[in-house]
């Protein structure tokens, strides 16, 4: 069992931290939109920003365990991560807008649905394009 865990350790950790990242995004969206009363798109910008920052930190340190030796390498890695996640965030905003504005669905349920679809591609992008374990 332990051998199998080590074989899939990176994916398991990515999945678990991805759940926490999703919870941060959904809960912060819910609090800002449903409890405080912010417009759902503004609440989503804040929620996505918080989740991107958290996700970068845990992916770098605990999942992919990359070490950047120079400030330039760190900035490059961070900018790549933010750019790719910003693409996902744009799709998140668009999906949320369409589901809420045109289909009159609940904003929080729409956020969960759209987030699930977008999260499915994040592991591949992070693993293959951003955190390449360059030693």
C-alpha positions as CSV (number, residue, x, y, z in Angstrom):
1,X,0.0,0.0,0.0
2,X,2.8,2.4,0.9
3,X,4.5,1.6,-2.4
4,X,1.4,2.6,-4.3
5,X,1.1,5.8,-2.3
6,X,4.6,6.8,-3.2
7,X,3.9,6.1,-6.8
8,X,0.9,8.4,-6.9
9,X,2.0,10.7,-4.0
10,X,2.2,13.9,-6.2
11,X,-1.3,13.3,-7.7
12,X,-2.8,12.5,-4.3
13,X,-1.3,15.6,-2.7
14,X,-2.4,17.7,-5.7
15,X,-6.0,16.3,-5.4
16,X,-6.1,16.9,-1.6
17,X,-4.7,20.5,-1.8
18,X,-7.0,21.0,-4.8
19,X,-10.0,20.2,-2.6
20,X,-8.8,22.7,0.0
21,X,-8.2,25.3,-2.8
22,X,-11.8,24.7,-4.0
23,X,-13.1,25.1,-0.5
24,X,-11.3,28.4,-0.1
25,X,-12.7,29.6,-3.4
26,X,-16.3,28.4,-2.8
27,X,-16.5,29.5,0.9
28,X,-15.0,32.9,0.2
29,X,-17.4,33.3,-2.7
30,X,-20.4,32.2,-0.6
31,X,-19.5,34.5,2.3
32,X,-18.9,37.6,0.1
33,X,-21.9,36.9,-2.2
34,X,-24.6,35.3,0.0
35,X,-23.7,36.6,3.5
36,X,-22.2,40.1,2.8
37,X,-24.2,40.7,-0.3
38,X,-21.5,41.6,-2.9
39,X,-22.4,41.2,-6.5
40,X,-21.5,37.6,-7.6
41,X,-18.9,38.6,-10.2
42,X,-17.0,40.9,-7.7
43,X,-17.2,38.1,-5.1
44,X,-15.8,35.7,-7.6
45,X,-12.8,37.9,-8.5
46,X,-11.8,38.0,-4.8
47,X,-12.5,34.3,-4.3
48,X,-10.5,33.3,-7.4
49,X,-7.6,35.6,-6.4
50,X,-7.4,34.1,-3.0
51,X,-7.5,30.5,-4.4
52,X,-4.8,31.2,-7.0
53,X,-2.4,32.6,-4.3
54,X,-3.1,29.6,-2.0
55,X,-2.8,27.1,-4.8
56,X,0.5,28.5,-6.0
57,X,2.0,28.3,-2.5
58,X,0.9,24.7,-1.8
59,X,1.7,23.4,-5.3
60,X,5.2,24.9,-5.2
61,X,6.0,23.8,-1.6
62,X,4.2,20.6,-1.0
63,X,3.0,19.0,-4.2
64,X,5.6,19.5,-6.9
65,X,8.3,20.6,-4.4
66,X,10.1,22.9,-6.8
67,X,13.0,25.1,-5.7
68,X,13.8,28.2,-7.7
69,X,17.4,29.3,-7.3
70,X,17.1,32.8,-8.6
71,X,14.6,35.6,-8.2
72,X,14.1,35.6,-12.0
73,X,13.2,31.9,-12.0
74,X,10.7,32.4,-9.2
75,X,9.1,35.3,-11.0
76,X,8.9,33.3,-14.2
77,X,7.3,30.4,-12.4
78,X,4.8,32.6,-10.5
79,X,3.9,34.6,-13.6
80,X,3.3,31.4,-15.7
81,X,1.2,30.0,-12.9
82,X,-0.9,33.1,-12.6
83,X,-1.3,33.4,-16.4
84,X,-2.6,29.9,-16.8
85,X,-4.8,30.1,-13.7
86,X,-6.1,33.5,-15.0
87,X,-7.2,31.7,-18.2
88,X,-9.2,29.4,-15.9
89,X,-10.4,32.3,-13.9
90,X,-11.7,34.0,-17.1
91,X,-13.6,30.8,-18.0
92,X,-14.9,30.6,-14.5
93,X,-16.2,34.2,-14.7
94,X,-17.8,33.6,-18.1
95,X,-19.4,30.3,-17.0
96,X,-20.7,31.9,-13.8
97,X,-22.1,34.8,-15.8
98,X,-23.9,32.6,-18.3
99,X,-25.3,30.2,-15.7
100,X,-26.6,33.0,-13.4
101,X,-27.6,35.6,-15.9
102,X,-29.1,33.5,-18.7
103,X,-30.2,30.4,-16.9
104,X,-31.1,32.0,-13.5
105,X,-29.2,29.4,-11.6
106,X,-28.0,29.9,-8.0
107,X,-24.6,31.6,-8.0
108,X,-23.0,29.3,-5.4
109,X,-24.2,26.1,-7.2
110,X,-23.0,27.6,-10.5
111,X,-19.6,28.4,-8.9
112,X,-19.3,24.8,-7.8
113,X,-20.2,23.4,-11.2
114,X,-18.0,25.7,-13.2
115,X,-15.1,25.2,-10.8
116,X,-15.3,21.4,-11.1
117,X,-15.0,21.6,-14.9
118,X,-12.1,24.0,-14.8
119,X,-10.2,22.2,-12.1
120,X,-10.0,19.0,-14.2
121,X,-7.3,20.5,-16.5
122,X,-5.2,22.3,-13.8
123,X,-3.1,19.3,-12.8
124,X,-1.8,18.6,-16.3
125,X,-1.0,22.3,-16.9
126,X,0.7,22.7,-13.5
127,X,2.7,19.5,-13.9
128,X,3.8,19.8,-17.5
129,X,4.2,23.5,-18.0
130,X,4.8,25.3,-14.7
131,X,6.4,23.1,-12.0
132,X,8.8,21.0,-14.1
133,X,11.1,20.1,-11.3
134,X,14.1,21.6,-13.0
135,X,17.1,20.8,-10.7
